[in-house]
Amino acid sequence: MSKSSRHFAIKQIITSNLVSSQEDLRQYLEQDGFDVTQATLSRDMKELGVARANTSDGLRYVLRPELEEHRLKALLSYEVESIESNESVIIVKTLPGRAQGVAELIDTFHDIDVIGTIAGDNTIFIAPATTKKIPRIVARLREIIAEGE
């Protein structure tokens, strides 16, 4: 199985289970069909920004949101080709097949005044909260993309 599918599985396991050791995580991965060594698992956890945190349930692994957000911004910088707007809508062009993923990421940014997105194969229509916010939304999207480069 691919590295990206393993990373996805690690994130799912950590967010839905109480995982307090690498051995626990390795066993969960094994149940999901991933045979990983401790060295590979350590590397994956570092790349994903997994950290041990003291929670009300005790010590457990968690995703560090600031590292995840930076990773998402870097992803956007590779997948977005252009951002254009007119008086009523914002259009984002992406690499072929990437519009839905990029739209989902845009929907997660809470500091942007977006009501919602509609994505095709390589085009995203963004509905702003108000047309007066379009220049600010376009500027913020470009800023997020620049942060990821």
Secondary structure, DSSP 8 states (H G I E B T S, - for coil): --HHHHHHHHHHHHHHS---SHHHHHHHHHHTT----HHHHHHHHHHHTEEEEEETTEEEEEE-HHHHHHHHHHHHHHHEEEEEE-SS-EEEEESTT-HHHHHHHHHH-TTS-EEEEEE-SSEEEEEESSGGGHHHHHHHHHHHHHHH-
